[in-house]
Amino acid sequence: MNFEAVKAIYIFEMARMRRTLLQSVVSPVLSTSLYFIVFGAAIGSRIEEIDGVPYGSFIVPGLMMLTLLQNSISNASFGIYFPKFVGTIYEVLSAPISFLEIVLGYVGAAATKSLILGTIILATAHLFVPIEIRHPFWMLFFLVATAVTFSLFGFIIGIWADNFEKLQLIPLLVVTPLVFLGGSFYSIEMLPEFWQKVTLANPVLYLISGFRWSFYETSDVSVEVSIAMILLFLALCLGLVWWIFKTGYRLKT
């Protein structure tokens, strides 16, 4: 294992976060604050509690998951796409480092950025509403597993994309709608029976439900199923990344 190579990629990617601090940190914090103002004040005045949890507190895990998914994907996808775009990917591919070390550097940095941002979002939410974390271990598990899994997913998108439009296609048109429709701001028990069954086909529901359970011990699906889903998605992403480096798919275009 070439730890120096992993460290070099990791430090380079983390330095990009420091250079774009306003976009990387301040913007998501402001967005979260606006969500609390809009949903907490407007909707929270009509819905006082869901499953015994105040509405403002109920939406915190969903907001954190929304931010985590979006930033994990965008950080990892841009991190690998930009070297392809400017041509510096050839320097990485010609260096004496393995595909595992490349993935560890890029995905590790993207996941770290998302975890830092998730912590900041949690601290910001605490300024607006009371928060209780009943299962800290499982909260950290879902937080880390989701950050790593969707950073891997973003890495795959960055390799697949051959222009900036494709880079934003899946996050904007697929992931964001799935998060909003996956119980981020409501319990699926509030939906008609037909739409409850439809929502169960949304994989993001299981992530949000399990994450919310770690806070308040309330969930729309079994926590065991949530854990199994995140591990399954992680395995699929790892398999796809391995296949990409095995075949060299779009690494040089």
N, C-alpha and C positions, 0 to 999 in steps of 0.2 A: 504494500500500500504506500503510494507516494503522498504522504501527508503534506509535504510542502506545496505540491500542486493544488491539492484541495484547499489549503489555506490561502494560496494566492488568489484562486477564483472566488473564494468566500469573502476575503477582505475587499477585493475589487467590487463585488456586488454590493456589499454593505456600505462601501464608500459612496456608491450612487445614491443610497438612501439619505446620507448626510448632505449630499449636494442638492437634493430635491426635498428638503425637509418640509417646506410649505405644502407641497403636493402630497407627500407621503404621509404626513402626520396631521398637520393642521386641518387640511380639507376633510378627512374622514371624521375628525372630532366635531367639526362644525356641522357636518351632515347628520351625525348622531344626535347632536343637540337639537337640530331642526326636527328630526323624527320624534323626539320626546315632546317637543312643543306641539307638533301637529297631532300625533297620535295620543300622547298623554293628556293633552288639554282638550282637544276636540272629541276624540272617541272615548278617552278615559272618563269624561264627565257623564257619558251615557252607559258605559260598561264599568261598573265599579270593581268587580272581581271576576276571575275565571278560575274555577277549581279551588276557590278559597285564597287565591293570590291576587293582590291588587293589580289592576291592569298595567299600570306603569312598570311595575316589577316583572310582570308576566312577559312583557315584550323584550326585556333585556337580553335573554339568551338568543332570541331570534335576530335582534340587531347585531349582536356580536357575531353570530354565524353568517349573517349577510355580509358584514365587513370582512370577515375572515376568508370567505370563499372568493369574493371579488378580488381582494388584494393578493391572496395566494396565487390565483390564476394569472393576474396581470403582472405581478413581479416576476414569476418564473417564465412566463411566455415572452415577455419583453427581454428578459435577461439572456435567453438563448437566441431569440430572433434577431436582435440587434447585431451580434457578431456575424450572423449570416448576411444581414443587409449590407454591412460595411466591408465584409470580406475577411474579418479577423478570425473567423471560425477556422480557417486553414491553419493558423498558428496553434490553435488549441488541438486540432486533429493531428498535427505533425509532431506535437510535443510527446515526450515519453510518459504519457498518462493513459490509464484505461478508461473505458466508458463508465465504470463504477465511480471513479474519482471525479470525472466530469459531472456526473449526476449529483454526487455528494456536495460538490462545490456550489453548483447553481441552485439545486433544490434546497440544500441546507440554508443558504442565504435567504431564499424566498420565504421559507417556512419561518426563519428567525424574524424577518421583518413583520410577517403576519402575526406572530406571537407577541411581539412588542406592541404592535398596533392593537391587538385584542386586549392586552393588559391596560392600555391607555383608554380604550373604549369602556372597559369595565369600571375604571376609576372615574371616568366622566359620567357614566350612568349612576354611579353612587352619589353624585352631587344632586341628582334629580329625584331619585327614589331609593327606598331602603332595599338592600339586597341581602339575601341569605344563601349561603352555599352549604348545603347539607352533606354533600359528598365531594370534598375537595379533590380526592384522588381521581374519581371518575370525571370530574370537571376538567382536570388537567389532561386526562387520557383523551377525551373527546376533542379538546382544544388542540393538543399536539398531533393526534392522529388526523384530524381534519386539515390542519395546516400542511402536514407532510403530503397527505393524499392529493389535495387540490393543487399543491405546488408541483407535484408530479404530473397532474393533469394539465396544468398550465405549461409545463415543460414540453409535453407532447403537442399541445396546440402551437407553441412557438416553433417547433420543428415542422409541423404540418403546414403552417401558414407560409405563403410566398408573397404576401403583401400586407400592409397595415390594416386593410379592410377585413381580411380573414382573421387577423389577430384579435379583432374585437367582435367577430361574428358570434362565436359560441358564448363568450361571457355575457354579451348584451341580449342576444335573442334566445338563449337556452337557459343558462345558469341563473341569471337574475329573475326571470319569470318563475322558475322552479322554486327559488327561495321565497318569493312573495306568496306563491300558491302552496307552500309547504308548511303552513302553520306558523309562520314567523310572528304574526300579529294577532293570531286567534287560535282557538282550539278547533280541530276538525269536527268535534261533537256539536259545534254550532251550525254545521252545514246540514242540508238535507241528506237523507240516507244514501241516495244515489251518488252525490258528489263526495261523500265520505269514502265510498268504495273507489271512486276515480282517484281521489287524492292519495290513497294507499299505493298507487302505482308511481308516485313521485318519490324518487330515492332520497331527495333532500329532506323530506318529512322525517325520515328515520334519524338523520343527524341532528336536526333541531329538537326532535322529541327527546332523544337520549340526553342531549346537552341540557335541556330544560329540566329533565328529571334530576340531574346532578345538583341543580339549584334548589328545587322546590318539591321533589319527589312526586311530581305530577307529569304525566306524559300521555300522548295519544296512542302510542304503541308500546309493546314490551321493550324494556331496556336491553334485554338479551338480544332481541331482534335488531335493535339499533346498533349494538356492538358488532353483531355479525355482518351487518350491511357495510359499516365503515371498513371493516377488515377485508370484506370481499372486494370493495371498490379499490382499496389499497393494493390488493393482490393483482387486480386487473391492470391498474396503472403500472405497477412494477413489471408485469409481463409485457405490456406494450412498449415500455422504455427499453427493455431487454431486446425485443424484436427490432426496434428502430436501430439500435447500435449493431445488432447482428447483421442486418441487411444494408445499413448505411442509408436508410430512407431519408431523402431530402436534407442530409446533413451538409451537402456541398453546393446546394442551389440557393 
